[in-house]
Amino acid sequence: MTEHDYAEIQAKLEAAEAELERIKFTLDVVGTVDLDTSLLNRNGIFESIQRAQRWLVRRGDIYGVLFVTFPDLDVSNTSDPSYLELMKHLAATIAAGVRDVDEVGRAADNSFAVVLANLEPGALQIVTERVTELLRKVTEAPNLTGEFQIGGVEILTASHTYGTVLDTAQRLSTLAPAGASNLSTI
């Protein structure tokens, strides 16, 4: 193989990798599943909130949204297999604290959202305590993720937009003390 052949193959490989990244970005923008973790992405989280809100309008079923942030998580190399495994592990830990009907999604490189459909009044507190306890056990491992913060909202009326619901839960998570939660009802 000549240097010219090698350079040509290298150029084709780089073009194919760039096209793959473009396709992944397109799927992430229009799709509902995070390609790296197979969880809901932000679009999927919004769809889940929309479904819960439709049930609220139809049947009066209140719902909630939890936002779990890991502010110390190293997100400098989100394509690293160990990072992706950690994200899957954290998502599984969060999912273990909620019901099968609840949906866990990856909201950002260092955070997750959980849509809790058909809640009983006050149940958000119970679910949050369970998730908090599970995450404390996981984050006690040295150099794993650092601290976490949880924000949560219990939705009683359908007068809120999907973005407002998620943004409120996210804002509450940033106000929560490390290793704890900050909850509200709207």
Buried (B, 14 or more C-beta within 10 A) or exposed (E): EEEEEEEEEEEEEEEEEEEEEEEEEEBBEEBBBBEBBEBBBBBBBBBBBEBBBEBBEEEEBBBBBBBBBBBEBBEEEEEEEEBEEBBBEBBEBBBEBBEEEBBBBBBBBBBBBBBBBBBEEEBBEEBBEEBBEBBEEBBEEEEBBBBBBBBBBBBBEBEBEBEBBBBBBBBBBEEBEEBEBBBBEB
